[in-house]
Amino acid sequence: MATIRRRESGNYQAQIRLAGLKPISKTFPTKTQAKQFVRQVEGDAKLAQMLGDPLTNSLTIFDLITAFVEQYSGKDKTILLNLNWWLQKYGHFKVSKFTEDTVRQAINHLIEHGRNGRGMKPQTSNRYKSHLSTVFKFAQGKFGIKDNPCKLVSSQKEGKGRQRFLSQKEQLSLLEASKKSKWDKLYLFCLLAITTGARKGELLKLRWNHIDFKNKIVFFGNTKNGDNKEMPLTSASINELKLHRKVGNELIFSSPVKPKVAYDFRIHWAKVLIDANIPEYDLKHNEKLVIHSMRHSFCSTLANSGAELQDIATLAGHKSIQTTMRYIHVNNERKKTVVDSVFGKLKVK
């Protein structure tokens, strides 16, 4: 049995109920398209019944992803971006023909070529698989699909992640050098990055009405993991913010030429590393020092100062302790302090 109803948006929703299966629904801009969908599904259902196959054989990856996206209310744009890749590459595949081998081949392709021919890190490819797996879990409830091919594919072994971070001495050198930069807000940017652990994108989106000067709090909206976050500000950060303070919702780190666009300060960043005598490329870890390294510095500084792991995860906005662990780099001094505090009094007379 099928029904077609007009929604408040003006679109038409087709809903099909078949014996033994959960209702299938899809929305179309016109009533004609909705009718065509009903005829196609009901026709496939009769054929499937004759062949003894389940109705899910007629569904495509396109159907699954579009149905998931229609009901998705999260803020994580990465999920939608990754699913769009699956949609473009495999949308035409029948669900019944989309196997674990297909997923494995897709992941191998991503690692070798990425989205633009430059390859992809294993941990990023794992996110692609995880997001598609979420779609299949959703489809199991909505369409009655039994198997999730993503579950049968092992995740790629992830590397240790970024290892380079700034020591406290390097942090002070960076801040001191940034005060002399031709960009008058580089010191403020570095100070906020080091003391809040915010991502580059989060800082560049900051507006003046996101700063609560009275309570010394900064508000980060729609962060990478989809959550809103409040962070305490140090007195030094508040004092520096006051020097540039403006009223309203203007970007704090706006371009002087285009106020509605964030400033591109890559040249100033490279220059300040030289002035601070901090090597941009770390031969020991075979790794480049980037702005995101200050986020690692934030987590590592907290850890080396004795902060609890759960507190660090909360402040960094991580949803899992495993993610936080990749950001923490404990120095030898901290290791020595921990060992001495536990075993220092252990003596044999």
N, C-alpha and C positions, 0 to 999 in steps of 0.2 A: 504494500500500500504506500502510495506517495502523496505528499502534500506540498503545495507551493504557496508561500505567503510573502507579502511585501513587508519589509522591515521599515523602521522609522527613517533610516538612512536613504531610503528609496531603492535599495537593492532587493533582490528576490532570493529567498532561501528555500532550497528544495530539500525535503526530508523524506527519506525512504526507509520503510520498516519491512523487514523480511523475516520470516519465521526462523527462529534459532539464532538470529544475529542482532547485534546492537544497531540502533538507528544510524543511518549514514546521512550527514547533512553537509551542504555546501552552498555558498552564497554567490550570486551572479548579478551583474549590473542590469541585465534585462530578463524579462520573463521567458523569452524565446530560448535563451541559453539555459535557463533552469529546466525547461521542458526537455530540451535535447539531452541534458544530463540525466534526467529521470529515465528517458527512453533507453539511453545507452546502458545505464546500470541495471535496469530491469531486464534488458535483453541479455546482458552478460550473466545475470543471475540465472536466467532460464537455461542458458548454454552451460553454465557451471553445474547446474543441477543435473543436466543430461550427462555431463562428463563425470559427475561424481566429485567435482572439485569444489572447494570453498569459494565464497564470493570474493574473498580477499585477493584471489588471483587476478581480478580485474582492476584492482587498485594500482596506482603508480606511486613512485617516490614523490612526484609532484603533488599528488593528492594528500599524502601524509604531511609533507612540509607546509603546504599552504593551509591545511586545517590547523596545524600546530601554531603557525604564525598568527592566524586569525584570532586565536584565543590567548596568545601570549601577552602578558601585561607587565613583564619584567622590564628593567631599565638597561640591562646589559646588551649593548649594541653589537658586541663581539659575537654573540650567539646568532643574531640575524645575519651578520656578515658571513660567518662560517656556513650557515645553512644555505645562504644564497649560492655559495660555491657548489654545494651538493646538488642544489636545484638545477644549476646551469649544466653541470656535468652528467648528472644521473637522473634528472627529473623524468625522463622518458622511460626509465626502467620499470617493468612490472615488479611489484613487491615480491611476487612469487619467484622471480628470477634474480632478485637482489640477494646474493648469498654472502657468507663470510669471506669467500674468495674475492668477491667484488670489493668489499670493504678493505681487505688487505691490499689489493692492487691499488686502490685509491690512496691509501695511506702511503704506500711506497712511492706513488707518483708525487704526492705532496712533499715528501722528504727530499726527493731528487729535484723536482722542478718548482715546488711552491706554487704560489698564485701567479707569479710573474717570471718564472724561469730561473730564479736565483736560489732555489732550494728552501727548505724549512727545517727548523729545529724540531727534534723529537717531541719535546714537551708541547710545542704548538700543535703538532699533528695529533697529539693525544686529545687536545681540546676539540679538534674537529670531530674526532671519533666520539667523544663524550657528548657533544651537542647533538649529533645524529642519533646516538643511543637514546637521548632524552625524547626525541621525536618518536622513536619506535615504542618506547614505554607509554607515551601518550596514545599512540595508535593501538596499542594492545587493549587499552580501556575503551577507546572510541569506536574502533572498527572490529575488535575481537581478534586481532592478529596474534598468533601464538608465539612466533619466534622473533627474537631480536638478534640479527646477525652480528651486531657490534659486540655483543657480549662474548662471542666466540673468538674474537680477535684480541690477542694480547697487546697491551699498551707498549709503546716504545720505551726503551730504557732511557730515562732522562739523565742528562749530565748534572754536574754539581751546580750548574747555574753560574751567575756572575760571582767572582771571587774578590774582585778589586773593590776596596772601600777606603775611605779616608781615615787615617788615624786622627786622634784629637789634635796632635801637633799640626798635621796637614790641614785640618779644618780651620784652625786659627790662622794659618798662613794664607789659605784661600780667602777667608773673610777679610783679612788685612789688605790683601792685594786687590780684592774686589771694590774696596772703598775708593781706590784710585782709578777705577775704570771710567772710560769716556761715557759709558751708559750709567747714568746716575742711580739706576735702580738695581744694578747687578748685586750690590751688597745686600739689599733687601731680599732679592730673590734667593740668593745662596743661604742667607740667614734663615729664611722660612723653610727652605728645602731641608736644611740640616736639622732644624729644631722641631719640625712637624712631620718629617718623613713623607710629605706629600709628593705625588708624582708630578712630573713636568707639566702634563696636560691639566692637572687639577689646579696648579698654581697659575697657569696662564689664563684659566677661566675665571679666576677670582675677581670679584667686583667689590667696590668700596662698601656696599651695603651687606657684604658677607662678613665684615669685621665688626665684632662687638667690643668696642674700645673699653666700655665700662667694666665688663666681666672678663676681658682679655681672652676672647674666644674667636676662632675663625671657623666659618661654616663652609664645608665642601659638599656641594650637591651633586648627585648622580655620579658617584665615583665609578671606577672601572668595574667593581663587582656589583654595581647597581644600587648600592646603599648611599644614604646621606650620612655625613660624618661631621662631628664637632671636635675641634682640637684646641687645647689650651695654648696660649701664646706667652712666650717669655717676655720679661720687661724690656729687654733689648729690642725684640721684634716690635712691640707696641711703640716704643720711642721712635724707631726708624719709620714705622708706618705713619706716625703723626707728622713727620717731616714732609711727607708727600700727600697727606690726607686731602681727599676731595669729598664733596657731598654728592650723593646719588648712586647710580648703579653703573658708573663707568668702569671699564676694565682697569685693574691696578697696573698691570704690565702691558699697557696698550702701545701701539706704534705711534710715534709722534706725527707721522704722516697720515695714517689711517687709524683714528681713535677706536674704531669698532673691531680692529684686528689686533691680535697679540703680537708683540714685538719679536722679531727674529734676531736673537742675540748670539748666534753661533760664533761670529768673529770675536766678540767680546769674551766669550767663554774660553776659546782657544788662547787668547791673549792673556787672560788672567791666570791660566795654568802655568804659562811661561813665567809670568811675573812672580808667581808664588813658588816657583822652582819645583813644581809637581809634574813629573813625567806624564804625558798624555797616554803613552803606551807602556804598559807594565810587562816587561820581558819575563818576569818570574811566573806570572799567571797567563802569559800570552793573551793579554786582554787590554782593551782600550778603556781608559777612564772616561765615563760619560756622565751626563747629568743624573741619570738614574742611580749612579753609584752613591749619590748623597742619600738616597733612600736606604741603601744597604748600610751606609755609615750611621744613619739614625738608629736602625735596629741593633747594629753591632755595638754602638756606644751604650745603648740601654743595657744590653746583655753584659757587657764588660763592667758595667757599674753595679751589677747585681739585681737588675730588674727581673721580675718573674716572667716566664715565657708567655703565659696567658695575657699578662698586661701588655707585653710587646705586641702580641697578635692583635689585641684590641686597639691599641694606638695606631698600628700600621693599617688596620682595616682588613686584616686577613680573615678569611672564613675558615681556614684550616691551619692547625699548628704545623703541618708538613710544609706549607708555603712559608711560614715564618722561619722555619729551620733553614731554609735556603738563603735567607737574608741575614742570618746571624753568623758572624765570624769572630770567634772568641780568641783573644790574644793570649800570649804566653803568661803575661802578668796576671790576668784573670784566672787562668788555669792554676797558676802557682798559689794564688789566694785561696781558691776553692780547696785544693789538696791540703794546704797547710791548716785551714780551718777544721778539716775533718780528721786528718791523720797527724797533724803537727805535734800532738801531745802523746802520740803512741810511742812508748819507750819500753825497753826491756832492761831491767836492773840486773 
